[in-house]
Amino acid sequence: MEYKRIFIVVLDSLGVGAMNDAADFGDTGADTLGHISQSVEKLHIPNLQKLGLANLHPLKQVAPVTQPAAFHMKINEASNGKDTMTGHWEMMGIHTTKPFKTFTDTGFPQALLDELSQRTGRKIIGNKSASGTEILDELAEEEISKGHLIVYTSADSVLQICGNEETMGLDNLYKYCEIARELTLKDEWKVGRVIARPYVGKKRGEFKRTANRHDYALKPPTKTVLNALQEAGFSVISVGKIKDIFAGEGITETHKSQSSVHGMEQTIGLTQKDFTGLCFTNLVDFDALWGHRRNPVGYAEELEKFDLKLGALMEVLNEDDLLILSADHGNDPTYKGSDHTREKVPFLAWSPRFALRYKNGLPENGLLPEGETFALIGATVADNFGVPMPAGTIGRSILEKTV
């Protein structure tokens, strides 16, 4: 075991340039990080700069460094998709060949809505692809006054249900989502996630979504690296929506985050915990607040907030800790529409022991060959802890390149 603890932090949607097959997904020329840099006057990210992010991807405001502190490379997605579940599942070894169903252009079938309405006792309104904030302004007053149920989707494979915490109550909202999850297990209606979207407020302009979101994801089709770790007796600690993405599979401890900043604070706090295993963190605000809403300025500011917390995290890691930073897909805030974008993602691996890494003829700049799959992350974790990759999973460890 090279490392006692591995911390994976997913900067949700931080793509670093279109994949070779991006045209097949309608994403030619997408470049989340590059276009953010081009869209703002300043981008102060000294810790990411130190690790080599600007060496990996040219940035207008951030110069590359002579000797990056992290091993770094771009990695490609092997799976057929560009959504949260596909990306995270691939990190832990699952190769998804059949994409999840989306209902972006058509809305959900009437038969599904009729059954959901009958089971919940509420009339369904909405049923279209929409921004979560815009649909509240459009329909929340009606939901509150008439007891209806807002159901909508997005460019992702999701069915989302809004519920006012004061008039509907969280318990009822979660119950309705559980019903929707049961219904959407049918092949013709199967979506990747059903998402509860609670909110507060009484009138248009005052509605605000709360941190009590809950995702009801499909279970992974096979065991993942998380299961392998758990079954071998190692800790698997989730921060943010990781537990939801994996439907609780392989998770031994859960910490729900209120924001990406909070998620980093939780991760920093967990460095004080004596455990052996993995801490897996998702920072969703990059995607939900800025990528989907096509706001490059907000995205850049979120990166700066993250960088401050990254510095604090690096200061408290031990020599036998490994930190991996990556992403699950792109979401170019300057691109058309509001969908994710098919992009390569960064891989940055750093440990305090890397001050000694140049032995054995390792490349002085820490640049590794471009990876073919996100699954190298999970394979590296499994290799470190000496657990076999579950049957049917993909991925090869790069551990020997980073010790």
N, C-alpha and C positions, 0 to 999 in steps of 0.2 A: 504494500500500500504506500504510494508516494505521498498522498495527501489524506489527512484525517477528515477534512471537511472540504466540500466543493460548493461554491456559491454560484449559481447560474442566475443572471439577471437579464430578462427579456425586455428590451426597449420596443414595445409593441408597435410594429409598422415601420421601423427605421431601415428602410431599404437603401441600398447603395448603388443603384443603377439597374436598368432593365436586363432581364435574362435573355438568352438567345432566342427563346420561344415566346417572348413577350407579345409579339404580334398576334399569336394564336389566342391571346387573352384580351386583345384590344388595347395593349399597354405599351406600344412602341414609344421609345424615348422617355419613359418614366424614370425618375431619379429623385427619390424622396430627399435624401440628405443633400445632394448637389443643388437641387432647385431651392431648397430652404436657404442654403448659403447664398445663392444668387439673389434671393428675394429680400434680404435684410441687410441693414448697414453694418451691424455688429453681431458677432457670435463668439462669446467668450467662454471657451470650454478647455481650460488649461490642463485638466486631468485627462480628458479624452485625447487631447493633443499629445500629452506625455506618453500615453499608451500606444499612440501611433495611428489614430483615426485619420488624420490628414495625410499620412503616408499611404494609407489604404485607398483614400478617396480625396482628390484635390478639392480644397475649400477656399473660397475667395478670401476669407478673413483669417484663416488659420494656417500657419506654415507647417510643413512637415518638419520632423525633428531628426537630428543626425542618428540618434540611437534610441529608437522606441523602446519603452519599458515592457511592452507586451509582445507576445507572438500574435500575429495578426494575418488574416486572410479574408477573402470573400468566399461565401459558400452559396451554392445553388440549391434550389428545391427540386427533388426528384419526383415528388408527388404531383398529381394532376389537380392543382388548385392554388388558391392564394388567400385562404382564409385562416382564421385563428386556430381552429382545431387541426386542420391539415398540417399547418406549420409546427405547432407544438407536438402533435403526435409524431411527426417525422423526427423531430429532435430526439424523441425517446424510442425510435426504431421502426415506426409504422410507415410503410409505403402505401399511400392511398392512390389507387389507380382510377377509381370511379368517383368523380366529384359529387359533393352533396347537392341536393336539389335546391334550386332557388325559385322564387316566385316574384322576382323584381318587376317584371313587365306585365304580369297578368293578375297579380294578387292571388290569394288562396282560393282553391276550388269551393264552390258554393256548398257542396256536400260536406266538406270539412267544417265550414262555418256553421252550417245548420246543426251538425252534431255537437259542436262546441257550445253553441247557443242553448241547445236543449240541456246539455249536461250542466251548464253554469246557471241557467235561468236568466240570462241577460242577452239583450239584443246586441249583435256585433256591429260596430261602426268602424270606419277607417278602411281596412283591407286594401292597402296600397303600399308602395315603397315610399318612405318619407323619413325626414330628419326627426329625431325624437323630440327636439324642442319645438319644431314647427307644428308637429301634429298635436302637441299639447295646446298650443295657441289656437289651433283650429277646432279641436274637438273636446278638450277637457271640460269646458263648462257644460257641454251636453252630457258627458259621462256623469258628472257630479249631479246635475239636476234631474236626469231621467234614469239613472242607474244602468246606463249602457256600458259596454265593454269595448275599449279601443284596442283593436288588433291591427298590427302593421308589420311590414318587413323592411328589408334594405337590400343592398346589393349582395349581402352575405346570405348564407343558407340559415336564416333565422325566422322564427315567429316570435314577435314581441307583444307583450300585453302591458298596457299602462294601468295603474291603479292609484287613486288618491289615498294616501295613508290615513287621512282623517275620516273620509266618508266611506271608503271601501274597506280599509284595514289591510295590513300586510298579510295576515293569516288567510284572508279570502283571496287576495291576489296570488299568493303562493299556491293555494289550492287550485285556482283556475289554471295556473301554469302547469301544475302536475297533471291535470286533465288533458291539457293541450299536448303535453309531452307524450302521454299515453296514446292519444289519437295519432300523433305524427310519427309513431313507430311503423305505421303502415308504409310499405314501399312507395306507393304513389304520392304520399304526403311527407315522406321522411326528410326532415330538415336537421341540420347539425345541432342546432341549439334552440330551445325555447327560453326566452329571457323575460323575467319579471322586471318591469320598469316603474318602480314606485315614484310618486312625486307629491309635493305639497303645494298649497296655494289655493285660492278661491276664484280668481278671475284672470282673464287673459292679460299677459304681461307680467303676472306675478308667479306663474307656475315655475317650479324648480325641481328637477330630479334629485333624489336623495342617494345616499351611499348604500341603501338597502337593496340594491340590485341583486338578483340571483339568477345564475345561468343553470339551465337543465340540459346538459349535454348528453349526446349519445355515449354509451360506454365504448371505449376502444375495442376494435374487433378482435384483438389478440392482447396477450400480456405485453407490457412495455418494460423498459429498463426500471421504471419506478416500482413495478411489481417485483422484479428480480431483486432490487435492493431491499424492499420491505420483507420479502420472504427469507432473505439471508440475514435479517436482524439489524439492518442499518436504518438510521433515521431518514425519513423523507419528509421534509418540512416545506409546506406550500405557503407562499405569500401572495396576496392578491387573488386573481381568479384561476390560479393553477388547479385547485381542487375541482372547480366547476368544469374546466376544460377536460379533465380526465375522469369526470364523474366519480371522484373520490378514490379511484383505483390506484393502489400503491402508495397512498398518502398516510403518513403516521401522525401528522400534526398540522393544523391549519391556522393561518392568520389572515383575516379579511381586512383589506385595505380601504381607506376612505378616499385616497388619491395616490398618484404616483409618488409624490413627496413622502406621504405617509408610508407607502410601501418600502421606500428606501430607509426610512427611519426604523421600520420594523426589522428590516434586514440587518441594519447596523446593530440594533439591539440583540439580535440573535447571535451575533459574534461572541457575546458574553455567555452563551449557553454551551455547556460542555456536551457535545454530541459527536458522533461519528457517522458521516453520511452526507446527504445532499440537502441544501436549502435552495429551493426553486422559486424565483420571484418573477411575476409579471407586472409590468408598469403600463397600464392600459390607457392613461390619459393622452399619450402621444397620438394614439389611434382615434379614440372616441371623441376627444375634445378638439383636436386640431387637424388630424388627417382627413377624417370624414367631413369635417366642416370647412375644409379647404382654407385653412388659416395658417400660412407659413410663418407669420410673425409670432403667433401663439406657440407654434411648434418650436421655433427657435428659443423662445423664452423658457419653454419647458425643458429643453436640452440644457440650458444654462442652470436651471434649478437642479436638474439631475447631476450635473457636473460637480456642483458644490457638495452634494450628498455622496457622490462617488469618491471625492477626496477624503471625506470623513470615514467612509467604509474602508478605503485602502489603508488608512492610518491604524485601524484596529484589527486588521487581519493578522493571523499568525504565520510563521514561516512554513507550517505544514497545511496551510489553506491554499486553495486555488480559486480564483475568480474568473468566470467566463461571462462576457457580455456578448449578446447577439440579438436577433430579431426574428419574427415569425413570418413576415411578408413585408411588402411596401405599402405605403398609402400617401402618394405624392400629393401634397396640399396645393400644388399648382396645376394639377392635371384636371382633365374634363370629368364631369360627373362627381360621384362621391364614393366610388368603389375603391377597394384595395387595388394595388398594382403589383404585377408579377415582376419581382425584383430579386436580385442577389441581396444577401444580408451580410453584415459584418460579423466577424468572429475575432474577439480579443481575449486572450488568455494571459493572466498575470498572477504572479505569486511573489511575496516578499523575497523568496529564495532566488528569484530570477537574476539577482545581481551577480550570480555565479553561473549564469546559463551559457556563457560563451565557450565553455569547455567542450570537448568532443567535436569540435569543428562545426558547431551550429552556426547558421547564418547570422552575421553580426547585426543586421537590421531587423531580425525577427520575422521577416516576411515568409509565409508558408505558401505552397502551391494552392491554387484555387480549389475549394472542395466541391465534390459532386453532389453532396447531400447534407441536409441539416443533421442527419442521423449520426454523423461523426461525433456530435456532442454527447449523445447518450452512450455511444460505444466507448468513448473515452472515459466517461464516468464509470461504466461497468468494468472496464479494464482496470481502472484505479482501485476499485474495491474488490476485484477478483471474483466477480459474479458473471456467469455466462449470459450472453444475450438470449432472450427468449426465442423460442422457435418461431420462424416466420418473419423475424425482424431484420432490418438492414443496418449497415453502418460499420465502419472500421475505425479503430482507435488511433488517435494521433499522439498518444501519451508520450511515446519515446521521443517525439520531436519537442516536447515542452518541459521535460524534467531538467 
